[in-house]
Amino acid sequence: MLVTERDEPGWHSMFIATSIRSTWYILEVHPAGHVATAANEAEKASPVKLIQMQPFGAFGRLYLGGTESNIREGAQAAIAALESIEGRENKP
């Protein structure tokens, strides 16, 4: 099992390689509503499977599945979308 974590202000992500052909990606963001933007961009950029999305509560969570290369491509698009959001700083 491969686990890679990355922490940035406002979001946290993790790759979990569950087997040779399946990888899960978990992204946690604050505020929760931004997870919908991240999911949209990930799906547009790569043929990932949207396992679950929780756009409400204290933190939004996004669960993607697919091959590791597809997950990495989708995750890069999701993170780029989050980094491009402008506005005042949000303190969790």
Beta strands, then each sheet from edge to edge (+ up, - down):
strand 1: 2-8
strand 2: 11-17
strand 3: 23-29
strand 4: 49-54
strand 5: 60-66
sheet 1: 1+ 2- 3+ 5- 4+
end
